Amino acid sequence: MVNVRSGSVVGVLAVQGDFEKHLRVLASLGTHAHEVRTAGDLEGLSALVIPGGESTTMTRVLEGGLREPLLDFCRKHPVWGTCAGMIMLGRPIPDPRVRTLSLMDVEVERNGFGRQVHSFEADLRVAEDLGEAEKPLRGVFIRAPRITRMGKSVRPLVWLDDEPVCVQEGHILASSFHPELTDDARLHVYFLSLGA
């Protein structure tokens, strides 16, 4: 059951990537979903999705005055990063062009599942928390990051074979794949249940 407080508003960082699909899924679940492009757009939000895209571009955009307000918001509210959003939430990576937010105790490898030409779909195993655990979740992997290390407080929620591809640490969620590109909204429902 979606745990959405009456009047709550969920933002989707709309600086690049396919943020519109996240907005559509959230709206279909009965939430008020809004694009976030400036620090002012964070005001009044209950939660935030950081969608896929390009982490170097995201870094440049955040350095234009959005980084600190975004950090402050994410420390206090549920946040979910998908694909490049996972990279941005994790620990620093070797690429000097990418400045992560370091909000989650995970290390990831950019394009860890391969480049664009290696994009693929797969059936994923899900934790019981997501509901219908017996039913696989279809995952779309596009230049997807791969988790290389997780801290003890990080909990896997979705696996590709035995490899975690969606994890949670407190009020922060991150997934390697694009759940907004399928008709299965279980991860969006779960994210909203975190208190959005």
PLY file of the C-alpha trace (Angstrom):
ply
format ascii 1.0
element vertex 196
property float x
property float y
property float z
element edge 195
property int vertex1
property int vertex2
end_header
0.00 0.00 0.00
1.35 3.41 -0.89
2.02 5.48 2.20
1.58 8.95 0.72
0.62 11.69 3.13
-2.22 13.87 1.99
-0.84 16.86 0.12
2.67 15.45 -0.14
4.69 16.41 -3.22
7.47 14.32 -4.77
10.12 16.03 -6.88
12.07 14.58 -9.78
15.41 16.20 -10.58
14.82 17.45 -14.12
18.24 18.61 -15.24
18.61 15.79 -17.79
17.73 12.14 -18.35
14.29 10.62 -18.70
12.75 12.38 -15.72
9.36 12.63 -17.46
8.78 8.88 -17.19
9.35 9.01 -13.41
6.88 11.90 -13.22
4.28 9.87 -15.10
4.65 6.80 -12.88
4.42 8.89 -9.71
1.34 10.71 -11.02
-0.29 7.37 -11.90
0.12 6.37 -8.24
-1.82 9.43 -7.11
1.08 11.59 -5.97
1.73 15.23 -6.80
4.96 15.08 -8.80
6.96 18.14 -9.87
10.13 18.86 -11.82
13.10 20.14 -9.80
15.51 22.44 -11.65
16.46 25.03 -9.03
17.03 25.16 -5.28
13.67 26.89 -4.90
11.93 23.89 -6.47
12.96 21.78 -3.45
10.75 23.81 -1.11
7.68 21.95 0.08
8.75 18.57 -1.28
8.35 15.36 0.72
10.80 13.26 -1.32
13.01 13.37 -4.41
13.94 11.09 -7.31
17.33 11.56 -9.02
16.84 9.87 -12.40
19.25 8.39 -14.91
21.25 10.51 -17.29
24.94 11.35 -17.38
26.78 11.78 -14.08
29.37 14.20 -15.49
26.58 16.46 -16.78
24.72 16.17 -13.47
27.87 17.22 -11.64
28.23 20.34 -13.78
24.59 21.30 -13.29
24.69 20.78 -9.51
27.79 22.96 -9.22
25.67 25.86 -10.50
24.18 26.48 -7.03
22.02 23.38 -6.57
24.52 21.07 -4.87
24.34 22.33 -1.27
20.53 22.78 -1.15
20.18 19.30 -2.68
22.53 17.78 -0.10
20.62 19.44 2.71
17.30 18.15 1.35
18.54 14.60 0.82
19.87 14.34 4.37
16.35 14.91 5.73
13.95 13.37 3.17
13.50 10.13 1.23
15.57 10.14 -1.96
15.92 7.58 -4.74
18.61 7.51 -7.39
18.23 5.41 -10.53
21.18 4.56 -12.81
23.25 7.80 -12.88
21.28 8.85 -9.79
22.81 5.86 -7.98
26.29 7.06 -8.98
25.53 10.52 -7.64
24.29 9.18 -4.27
27.27 6.86 -3.72
30.85 7.28 -2.61
33.34 9.19 -4.76
34.43 7.46 -7.98
37.82 7.68 -9.75
36.52 9.95 -12.54
37.53 13.55 -11.62
34.66 14.91 -13.74
32.11 13.37 -11.35
31.58 14.82 -7.89
29.17 12.55 -6.06
26.97 13.51 -3.12
28.42 10.71 -0.93
25.12 10.16 0.90
25.17 6.38 0.72
27.82 3.86 1.78
28.11 2.19 -1.63
30.86 2.25 -4.21
29.83 1.89 -7.82
31.54 1.44 -11.17
30.22 3.65 -13.96
29.01 1.59 -16.95
29.77 -1.51 -14.86
27.31 -3.57 -16.90
28.70 -2.28 -20.20
28.28 0.63 -22.59
25.15 1.62 -24.50
25.55 -1.26 -26.98
25.50 -3.71 -24.06
22.10 -2.53 -22.76
19.83 -5.38 -21.75
16.68 -6.39 -19.90
16.46 -9.13 -17.29
14.11 -10.63 -14.72
15.19 -9.61 -11.23
14.61 -11.22 -7.85
12.98 -8.94 -5.25
12.84 -8.79 -1.47
9.52 -9.53 0.22
9.28 -5.85 1.25
8.45 -4.96 -2.36
5.44 -7.29 -2.52
4.80 -10.16 -4.91
8.27 -11.55 -4.16
7.46 -14.63 -6.21
7.02 -12.44 -9.31
10.24 -11.23 -11.00
10.74 -7.51 -11.54
11.77 -6.64 -15.09
14.92 -4.54 -15.10
16.13 -2.32 -17.95
19.91 -1.77 -17.80
21.30 1.07 -19.94
24.96 1.94 -19.32
24.14 0.81 -15.81
26.43 1.28 -12.83
27.50 -1.80 -10.89
27.81 -1.95 -7.10
31.36 -2.94 -6.14
31.12 -2.49 -2.36
28.37 -1.91 0.21
28.62 -0.82 3.82
27.08 -2.91 6.60
24.11 -0.56 6.92
23.16 -0.99 3.25
20.43 -3.53 2.54
19.86 -5.19 -0.85
16.27 -5.14 -2.15
16.63 -6.42 -5.73
19.12 -8.84 -7.28
20.29 -9.77 -10.78
21.06 -13.43 -10.15
22.95 -13.04 -6.83
24.20 -9.51 -7.46
22.47 -6.59 -5.70
21.14 -4.01 -8.19
18.87 -2.03 -5.86
19.84 -1.15 -2.29
18.58 0.90 0.63
20.32 2.72 3.45
17.85 4.36 5.82
15.70 6.76 3.81
17.91 6.52 0.71
17.24 4.12 -2.16
19.40 3.46 -5.23
18.96 1.21 -8.26
21.30 0.37 -11.15
18.45 -0.06 -13.60
15.49 1.96 -14.91
12.23 0.86 -13.22
10.39 3.79 -14.80
10.74 2.12 -18.23
8.48 -0.84 -17.35
4.85 -1.23 -16.28
5.86 -2.63 -12.86
5.58 0.18 -10.28
6.60 -1.84 -7.22
9.78 0.14 -6.61
7.96 3.46 -6.95
5.32 2.20 -4.51
8.02 1.09 -2.09
9.79 4.45 -2.36
6.58 6.30 -1.54
6.11 4.05 1.49
9.34 5.44 2.96
7.42 8.53 3.97
6.95 10.57 0.81
0 1
1 2
2 3
3 4
4 5
5 6
6 7
7 8
8 9
9 10
10 11
11 12
12 13
13 14
14 15
15 16
16 17
17 18
18 19
19 20
20 21
21 22
22 23
23 24
24 25
25 26
26 27
27 28
28 29
29 30
30 31
31 32
32 33
33 34
34 35
35 36
36 37
37 38
38 39
39 40
40 41
41 42
42 43
43 44
44 45
45 46
46 47
47 48
48 49
49 50
50 51
51 52
52 53
53 54
54 55
55 56
56 57
57 58
58 59
59 60
60 61
61 62
62 63
63 64
64 65
65 66
66 67
67 68
68 69
69 70
70 71
71 72
72 73
73 74
74 75
75 76
76 77
77 78
78 79
79 80
80 81
81 82
82 83
83 84
84 85
85 86
86 87
87 88
88 89
89 90
90 91
91 92
92 93
93 94
94 95
95 96
96 97
97 98
98 99
99 100
100 101
101 102
102 103
103 104
104 105
105 106
106 107
107 108
108 109
109 110
110 111
111 112
112 113
113 114
114 115
115 116
116 117
117 118
118 119
119 120
120 121
121 122
122 123
123 124
124 125
125 126
126 127
127 128
128 129
129 130
130 131
131 132
132 133
133 134
134 135
135 136
136 137
137 138
138 139
139 140
140 141
141 142
142 143
143 144
144 145
145 146
146 147
147 148
148 149
149 150
150 151
151 152
152 153
153 154
154 155
155 156
156 157
157 158
158 159
159 160
160 161
161 162
162 163
163 164
164 165
165 166
166 167
167 168
168 169
169 170
170 171
171 172
172 173
173 174
174 175
175 176
176 177
177 178
178 179
179 180
180 181
181 182
182 183
183 184
184 185
185 186
186 187
187 188
188 189
189 190
190 191
191 192
192 193
193 194
194 195
